[in-house]
Amino acid sequence: MPSDVIMPALGMAQETGKVLRWLKAEGDAVEKGEPLLEIETDKVTVEIEAPATGVLAGVRAAEGDDVPVGETIAFLLAAGESLAAVAPAPTTLDVREAPAPAEPVGRRRALASPKARRLAAERGVDLDALAGSGPGGAVLAADVTAPPDRAGGAAVSGIWRVMAERTTESWRTVPHFYLRREVDASRLENWRAVTRAKPGQERTSHTDLLVKLVAEALRRHPRVNSTWRDGTIVPGERINVGIAVAVEEGLVVPVVHDVDRLSVADTVVRRIELVDAARAGRLTPQDVSGGTFTVSNLSMFGVDSFDAIVNAPQAAILAVGRIADRVVAVSGRPEVRPTLNLSVSFDHRVVDGARGAEFLETLASLIEEPAGLVG
């Protein structure tokens, strides 16, 4: 039988993928594992490899088409095979669901993704009453959760739609609380200056150093590196810190994995790779998966302080403002020092006020005196 080339699911929340570019033309011979096409999901752009050796045939998705996850988009024919026995292309988006019970005569079942159907059932929403934004007018999860009146609204990218959906869900389901603190950034500034003077580390940023300090604080306070799952607190097995990056299409959070095991130099290199890939639209699924904590830094925009929404299922997110000279009391006398405003948003199901305060105290102490981590 011909081998199916399907639109893969590269993330749990993914409903569709866009075909950006076919790397082989219909009729071309293809080896198993050879790059076959390039697709875009709500988070990443990635090359898809051929699942088998054969001749590319029966291409059902053109470049620019949005295709439901799991749908066959082409076939690979082995020697002697043909498309004669191949079933016609499906007409419904919901290819991952079992066949639905027969509908009453005269009523057509609305096209919808599995996640949209689940959300609609949970919220009592009539799918037939929604105008779908997916391929073929299919209803997606964002259509179920969107405000009723979207007339005149601007079209948004898949990345922006997913960001909106996830932040809304986090705000609705995660009981947030916030702890804030102003810290002396003198030692952090010195550390950055010393590090940037080293060959190859000229691009070291405050974010790089803060990511390393956060990793150390998480090592000392593993509860903050946990998640809430089905009524239980699940400890993180690794310390993977995400960095919020603004791109034209919205907000993405690439992840520095095992950052507690990396040197400062390696952290800088990895952060640069991830940010460059994010802005070029070349993040891989691995780059955006597995995060256990997130750092969001808006200092480059002159923001003094802000509170961030928890990046569920993570338990906390650090919001970082700009470093600015401020008058502070030192041994009872006013002095001008560079200070930094921190705000940590917590999921109260995982972290209570006391544990959150202990984590922030550790982080503040590390920023003010990062002895042992300088390098």
C-alpha positions, 0 to 999 in steps of 0.5 A: 500500500502507498505510504501516507504523508500526514500533517504531524502534530508537533504540540498538544495544542496544535490543530492545524499546520500550514504547508510552507514549501514542498522540497520535492515535486510530484513524481520525484523519487524520495529516500526515507528520512530525506527532507520532504516539505516545510510546515508552520505550526502555531509555534515553529517552522520545521522540515518534515522528513519522508516516512518511507522511500518512494515516489511522491504522488497524490499531493493534496495540499498546496503551499500556503494551505492550512491542513488539519493535524492527522490529515493525509497530504500526499503519498509515497509510492513504492515500485509497482504501486499506484493511487488507484486504491487510495481513498478520496481526500476527507471532507472533515477537519475532525480526522482524529475522532471516531465516526460520529453517530448519525445526525438527524436528516437535513442537519450537517455536522459542523466542521471542528477540531477535537479540541474545539468539540471538547471545549464546546461540550464543556461550555455548552457552546453550539458549534453550528452557531460559530463562524470557524476560522480554520480551513474550510470554515472549520471551528477551532478552539480559539473560535469557541473561546473568543468573544461573541462579536468579532465583526471588524476585527483584524486577522491574527496569526496562528502564534497570536491566536494560540497565545491569546487562547493560552493566556486566557485559559491560564488567567481563568484557571490558575489562581495567581498571586504576585510577589515584588521586590526591588534589588540592588543591581550593582553586582549584577552590572559588574558581573555583566561587564566582567563577562562581556570583556571575555573573548566570545562573550561580548553579547552577554545580556542581563537576561543570560545572567538572570536565567543562570540565577533563576536556575540556581534559585530553582535548584534550592526551591524545587517546589517552584520548579513543579507543576499542577497536574490532575490535583497533584503537584508534580516536581520537575525532573530538569531545570528548563528556563523559558525566555519570552521573545516577542516576534512579529506574529506574537510571543514565543517562549524558547527554552534553555534546557538543563540551564543549571548544568550550563556555564554562563558562556554556554547559556549565552550561546544557547540564548542567542541561538534560540532568539535568532531562531525565534525571530527567523521563524526557525524554532524546532518543537524541541526548542519550545518544549519542556519549560519549567519556569519562564523569564520575561524581560521588558527592560529594553522597552524602558519598563520599570515593572510589570506583572506577567501571566503564569505560563501554565502548566508552569508554576511561576514566571519572573517579570523583569523591569529596567535597571535604573539609578535610584536613591536608596538608603544604605546604612542610614544614608541616601545613596544612588544605586542601580536597582532592578524591580522584580515581580514573580507570578505564582500558581497558588495551587503549587506555591503558597505565599511563604514558599514564594517569598523564600524563592524570591528572597533567594533570587534577590540575594543571588542578584545582589551577591552572585558569588560562586556563580560568576564565571 
